[in-house]
């Protein structure tokens, strides 16, 4: 599965491990800079491919866990 996002496609995306990798990267960035992954992505979701939107929904489930 392709995410439809040039930044994360190279991760061979689609698996749960990839989602956890993205979550860990977001958490590290938040710790270092206070960056908020959800806030950064939300404005772009309408422009993402359907696959990327689905992947974002899956990632949000992990963010809430």
Backbone as a ProteinNet text record, in pm:
[ID]
protein_1_A
[PRIMARY]
XXXXXXXXXXXXXXXXXXXXXXXXXXXXXXXXXXXXXXXXXXXXXXXXXXXXXXXXXXXXXXXXX
[TERTIARY]
84.8	0	88.2	55.5	123.5	39	103.7	33.9	-13.5	46.8	10.9	76.8	185.6	257	405.6	472.8	612.9	703.6	669	755.8	757.5	644.4	639.8	635.1	615.4	616.9	746.6	863.8	987	994	903	903.3	844.1	814.6	746.8	619.2	544.7	432	320	242.4	123.5	109.4	220.2	214.1	202.6	162.6	148.9	283.1	390	522.1	557	520.7	545.8	468.4	345.6	267.1	332.9	384.4	452.3	582.1	651	771.2	735.1	627.5	584	544.2	476.9	437.3	560.6	660.8	784	856.8	860.4	923	849.2	716.8	637	658.3	667.2	689.2	827.4	927.8	1063.1	1066.8	1002.9	999.6	925	817.6	741.4	826.8	903.3	990.8	1098.6	1155.1	1264.4	1217.9	1102.2	1063	922.9	843.5	705.8	611.6	661.8	584.1	467.2	351.6	230.9	195.7	213.4	189.1	46.7	-50.4	-190.2	-220.4	-177.2	-201.2	-131.9	-14.4	61	-4.7	-68.1	-124.9	-267.7	-347	-490.4	-523.1	-449.9	-479.7	-455.2	-374.4	-338.5	-423.2	-497.1	-572.8	-665	-739.5	-828.1	-755.2	-626.8	-551	-479.2	-481.2	-414.4	-496.4	-427.1	-496.9	-585.6	-679	-768.7	-687.7	-585.2	-501.2	-429.5	-380.1	-310.8	-407.6	-529.6	-629.9	-661.7	-672.7	-698.4	-582.2	-461	-343.3	-339.7	-377	-379.6	-481.9	-595.8	-696.4	-642.2	-569.4	-509.1	-406.3	-326.4	-225	-289	-398.1	-467.4	-516.8	-558	-599.8	-484.9	-363.4	-247.2	-213.6	-233	-203.3	-293.2	-415.7	-512.9	-494.1	-419.8	-403.1	-316
-118.9	0	123.7	219.3	348.1	445.6	536.3	632	752.2	778.9	897.6	1022	1003.4	1114.9	1091.2	1181.4	1161.1	1144.9	1204	1199	1060.8	993.8	866.4	745.5	763.4	648.8	568.2	631.6	551.8	457.1	466.6	377.7	240.8	214.7	91.2	79.4	185.1	205	105.6	94.3	12.7	-78.4	-113.9	-204	-130.2	-204.2	-147.3	-97.3	-167.6	-124.6	12.2	38	169.3	277.5	248.5	345.9	375	271.1	290.5	368.6	347.7	426.2	573.9	602.8	741.7	802.4	724.2	770.3	804.2	717.3	740.9	865.1	884.7	1005.1	1130.8	1125.2	1239.3	1269.5	1164.1	1183.1	1241.6	1194.1	1248.5	1395.9	1429	1568.9	1655.9	1604.4	1679.3	1704.7	1604.1	1619.5	1724	1721.7	1813.3	1956.5	1971.1	2106	2148.4	2056.2	2089.1	2075.8	2023.9	2006.1	1912.8	1944.2	1863.5	1799.9	1668.6	1596.8	1615.7	1597.7	1610.1	1748.3	1851	1987.8	2014.9	1958.6	1981.1	1914.5	1801.6	1724.9	1765.9	1799.3	1822	1915.4	2023.3	2117.8	2057.4	1952	1892.3	1770.9	1717.8	1594.6	1603	1711.7	1715.2	1702	1735.6	1728.1	1594.7	1510.3	1380.8	1282.5	1184.4	1078.3	1001.8	926.4	847.5	749.5	685.8	593.2	665.2	784.5	861.9	903.4	937.8	973.3	853.2	736.2	614.3	585.8	600.6	579.2	679.5	804	905.1	867.6	816.8	774.2	661	567.8	458.1	512.7	608.9	667	743.1	813.1	885.3	790.4	669.8	569.3	538.2	528.2	503.6	624.5	743.1	864.6	876	826.4	834.5	723.4	618.6	502.4	534
0	0	0	-81.8	-84.2	-4.9	67	150.9	71.6	-44	-119.9	-64	6	67.2	44.9	-28	-63.6	57.2	168	284.5	348	351.7	421.5	329.4	198.3	108.3	118.4	135	142.5	261.4	355.2	470.9	438.9	311.6	273.5	356.2	355.5	445.9	425.2	529.1	524.3	643.9	704.5	817.5	949.6	1049.8	1183.6	1235.3	1203.8	1249.9	1193.8	1069.8	1010.4	1084.6	1122.2	1198	1332.2	1395.4	1523.6	1504.9	1392.3	1361.7	1348.4	1276.9	1260.7	1394.6	1476.1	1608.3	1692.3	1689.1	1764.9	1714.8	1583.2	1527.8	1573.5	1571	1615.4	1762.3	1844.4	1988.1	2015.2	1941.7	1959.1	1920.6	1809.4	1765.7	1866.9	1922.7	2023	2146.8	2186.8	2303.8	2277.8	2157.9	2125.1	2101.6	2038.1	1992.5	2033.1	2090.2	2122.6	2003.6	1892.9	1769.9	1794.4	1737.4	1753.9	1619.5	1609.6	1485.2	1435.5	1523	1481.5	1426.5	1496	1450.3	1317.1	1299.8	1176.3	1055.6	1077.1	965.8	932.4	1031	1010.4	893.8	878.5	770.3	632.1	625	496.1	460	554.8	532.2	410.1	389.2	272.2	138.1	135.2	10.1	-7.7	93.5	85.9	2.1	-53.6	-126.6	-28.2	-82.9	2	87.9	29.3	105.9	219.4	192	295.2	405.7	368.9	470.1	558.9	498.1	573.9	669	619.6	703.2	817.7	790.9	895.9	1003.8	962.5	1060	1147.1	1086.2	1162.8	1261.1	1217.6	1304.4	1419.4	1392.8	1499.3	1607.4	1568.4	1666.2	1761.4	1707.8	1792.9	1878.8	1825	1900.6	2023.2	2011.8	2122	2225.6	2186.7	2276	2395.6
[MASK]
+++++++++++++++++++++++++++++++++++++++++++++++++++++++++++++++++

